[in-house]
Amino acid sequence: MKLSIVIPAYNEEERLPPTLKAYLDYYEARLSGNYEIIVVVNGSRDGTERVAREIAEDFSSVRVIVEPRPIGKGGAVMLGFEAARGELIGFVDADGATPPFAFDDLANHIGDAGAIIASRWFKESVVYPPQPLKRRIASRMFNFFVRWFFKVKIRDTQCGAKILTHAAVQAVLPKIGITRWAFDVDLLFKLRREHFKIVEHPTTWHDIGGSQLRIGRASTEMFIAIVRLRLLYSPFKWIVDIYDHTLGLWTHRASK
C-alpha cells in the first residue's frame, strides 16, 4: 500500500464528512486500492463515530478506530500510526483545512526525506482567509520558543498536514509520549534525534469555521506544554514529575 492518511477526530460530527468526501473523491480517482484513510475518533461526545462508520460502510479504504478516552490529537495520531500499512504515513486535520491536492503535493515532494511537513509561512503558500493578527502573533511567539528550546529550525511546526516514511514512523513511534499541544514538536524533535531529514513545503490552507480553539487559553497551554516537554529532555525531569503529581492534577480537574 502506498499511502496511509490518519485523521484524528474529536467532536467533528459536522466537519468530518465533507473532509472525508473530498479526500475519497480525490484519492479514489488516483490511488484506488492503494491507499487507506484511518479515522481515529477520540473522546468524542457527539456523533463523530456514527458518521465515520456510515462512510466506512460505503468505502473499504476507510477504517475507523474508536478510543473513548480523551487522549488528544497526539494520542489519536499515534493510534493511527500503529494501524497504518502504507509506505508513506501522514496525518491531516478533520476540518479539511488542508485540501487533498495540497496533501498529495506533500507526498509527491518527500524525496529522500524521512518527513515532509506543510508550512503556511512560505511566500508561495496560499492561506485563505488570512489568519487574524492575534493568531499570527501567537503562532510566531510559539515558533520562537520551539526554536529556542529544541533547536528545531522549522517555520510551521503546528500545521496539521505531515507525511512520514514507514521507516521514520517505526523509529519514533515507541519514543513519543501523549502530549496535547506539544505532540507535533515532540514528533519533529524525535525525528531529528533519529537523524531523519525533515523538509518543509509550501501549502494551501483554508481556515475552516467551527473550531473550538480559544487563542488566549490555547497559547498558554501550548507554552506550558513545550516547557514541560523541554524539561523532560533535561536533567530537570524531576520537576515535571512533581508538577504532574501536584499542580498538574489540580489543573486537569479544573479544566473538566
C-alpha positions, 0 to 999 in steps of 0.5 A, spaced: 500 500 500 502 506 498 499 511 502 496 511 509 492 518 511 490 518 519 485 523 521 484 524 528 477 526 530 474 529 536 467 532 536 467 533 528 460 530 527 459 536 522 466 537 519 468 530 518 464 528 512 465 533 507 473 532 509 472 525 508 468 526 501 473 530 498 479 526 500 475 519 497 473 523 491 480 525 490 484 519 492 479 514 489 480 517 482 488 516 483 490 511 488 484 506 488 486 500 492 492 503 494 491 507 499 487 507 506 484 513 510 484 511 518 479 515 522 481 515 529 475 518 533 477 520 540 473 522 546 468 524 542 461 526 545 457 527 539 456 523 533 463 523 530 463 515 530 456 514 527 458 518 521 465 515 520 462 508 520 456 510 515 462 512 510 466 506 512 460 502 510 460 505 503 468 505 502 473 499 504 479 504 504 476 507 510 477 504 517 475 507 523 478 506 530 474 508 536 478 510 543 473 513 548 478 516 552 480 523 551 487 522 549 488 528 544 490 529 537 497 526 539 494 520 542 489 519 536 495 520 531 499 515 534 493 510 534 493 511 527 500 510 526 500 503 529 494 501 524 497 504 518 500 499 512 502 504 507 509 506 505 508 513 506 504 515 513 501 522 514 496 525 518 491 531 516 486 535 520 478 533 520 476 540 518 479 539 511 483 545 512 488 542 508 485 540 501 487 533 498 491 536 492 495 540 497 496 533 501 498 529 495 503 535 493 506 533 500 507 526 498 509 527 491 515 532 494 518 527 500 524 525 496 529 522 500 526 525 506 524 521 512 518 527 513 515 532 509 511 537 513 506 543 510 508 550 512 503 556 511 509 561 512 512 560 505 511 566 500 508 561 495 503 558 500 496 560 499 492 561 506 485 563 505 482 567 509 488 570 512 489 568 519 487 574 524 493 578 527 492 575 534 493 568 531 499 570 527 502 573 533 501 567 537 503 562 532 510 566 531 511 567 539 510 559 539 515 558 533 520 562 537 520 558 543 520 551 539 526 554 536 529 556 542 528 550 546 529 544 541 533 547 536 528 545 531 529 550 525 522 549 522 517 555 520 510 551 521 511 546 526 503 546 528 500 545 521 496 539 521 498 536 514 505 531 515 507 525 511 512 520 514 516 514 511 514 507 514 521 507 516 521 514 520 514 512 523 517 505 526 523 509 529 519 514 533 513 511 534 515 507 541 519 514 543 513 519 543 509 520 549 501 523 549 502 530 549 496 535 547 499 541 544 506 539 544 505 532 540 507 535 533 514 538 536 515 532 540 514 528 533 519 533 529 524 533 535 524 525 535 525 525 528 531 529 528 534 525 534 533 519 529 537 523 524 531 523 519 531 529 514 525 533 515 523 538 509 518 543 509 513 545 503 509 550 501 501 549 502 494 551 501 490 552 507 483 554 508 481 556 515 475 552 516 469 555 521 467 551 527 473 550 531 473 550 538 480 553 539 480 559 544 487 563 542 488 566 549 487 559 553 490 555 547 497 559 547 498 558 554 497 551 554 501 550 548 507 554 552 506 550 558 506 544 554 513 545 550 516 547 557 514 541 560 516 537 554 523 541 554 524 539 561 523 532 560 529 532 555 533 535 561 536 533 567 530 537 570 525 531 569 524 531 576 520 537 576 515 535 571 514 529 575 512 533 581 508 538 577 504 532 574 503 529 581 501 536 584 499 542 580 498 538 574 492 534 577 489 540 580 489 543 573 486 537 569 480 537 574 479 544 573 479 544 566 473 538 566 
